[in-house]
Amino acid sequence: MPDLWWHQFFPRAAEIEKEMVPAVGQVEQAFSAAGLEILALEPVSERFADSMAEGAARLRLRAISTFEYLTEQETAQGFAALDAAVAAETSPRPVEGVSDLLVLG
């Protein structure tokens, strides 16, 4: 599981998500009962937001369940660091990253 762009502001988020998301082997085992097998595991480039400010606005909605497992202090510190990064962004640029795509067939 790759680290996402916002993990730098909420460091424990990656650890939390590693426990929440099943490993590739677990997914393979679950779907093999239905006759599916892994065909590919590919990195996929992804645009998360058009700017850091847009990404921060989306995160403030706390629509990612990971926020339920962060303490209020971790959340406050993360948003403070994110706000500083937004303030420092003099020329908005896309927030991009790489996610894993698991193909079964």
C-alpha positions in Angstrom: 0.0 0.0 0.0 1.6 3.3 -1.1 1.7 6.3 1.2 -0.7 8.9 0.1 0.0 12.7 -0.2 -1.7 13.6 3.0 0.2 11.0 5.1 3.0 13.5 5.5 0.6 15.7 7.6 -1.0 12.9 9.5 1.9 10.4 10.0 0.0 7.7 11.8 -2.6 7.5 9.0 -0.4 5.1 6.9 -0.1 2.8 9.9 -3.8 2.8 10.5 -4.6 2.2 6.9 -2.2 -0.8 6.7 -4.3 -2.4 9.4 -7.6 -1.5 7.8 -6.9 -2.6 4.3 -6.3 -6.3 3.6 -3.0 -7.4 2.2 -2.8 -8.6 -1.4 -2.5 -12.2 -0.2 -5.7 -11.9 1.8 -7.6 -10.5 -1.2 -6.2 -13.3 -3.4 -7.4 -15.9 -0.9 -10.8 -14.4 -0.6 -11.5 -14.2 -4.3 -9.9 -17.5 -5.2 -13.0 -19.2 -3.7 -15.0 -17.5 -6.6 -12.5 -18.7 -9.1 -10.6 -15.4 -9.5 -6.9 -15.0 -9.5 -4.6 -12.0 -9.6 -3.8 -11.0 -13.1 -1.8 -7.8 -12.3 -0.8 -5.4 -9.5 -0.1 -2.1 -11.2 0.9 1.3 -9.9 -1.5 3.9 -11.2 -0.8 7.7 -11.3 -3.6 9.6 -9.8 -4.5 13.3 -9.4 -6.0 13.9 -6.0 -6.6 17.6 -6.3 -5.8 20.6 -8.5 -4.0 22.3 -5.7 -2.9 21.8 -2.0 -5.7 24.2 -1.0 -8.3 22.0 -2.8 -6.9 18.9 -1.3 -7.0 20.4 2.2 -10.6 21.5 1.7 -11.5 17.9 0.8 -9.7 16.5 3.8 -11.5 18.9 6.1 -14.7 17.0 5.3 -13.1 14.0 7.1 -14.7 11.7 4.6 -11.8 9.3 5.0 -12.6 6.8 7.7 -8.9 7.0 8.9 -9.8 10.2 10.7 -12.0 8.1 13.1 -8.8 6.5 14.4 -6.6 9.6 14.8 -6.7 11.4 18.1 -8.0 15.0 18.2 -4.5 16.1 18.9 -3.1 14.3 15.8 -5.9 15.7 13.7 -5.3 19.3 14.9 -1.6 19.0 14.4 -2.0 17.5 11.0 -4.4 20.3 9.8 -2.1 22.9 11.3 0.8 21.5 9.2 -1.4 21.2 6.2 -2.6 24.8 6.6 1.1 25.9 6.7 1.7 24.0 3.5 -1.3 25.6 1.8 -0.1 29.1 2.9 3.3 28.4 1.5 1.9 27.3 -1.9 2.6 30.4 -3.9 1.9 28.8 -7.3 -0.9 26.1 -7.0 0.0 22.8 -8.6 -1.7 19.5 -8.8 -1.5 17.1 -5.9 -0.6 13.7 -7.4 0.5 10.3 -6.3 0.5 6.7 -7.1 -2.1 4.1 -6.0 -2.1 0.3 -6.5 -4.5 -1.3 -8.9 -5.2 -4.9 -8.3 -6.6 -6.7 -11.3 -8.5 -10.0 -10.8 -9.9 -12.3 -13.5 
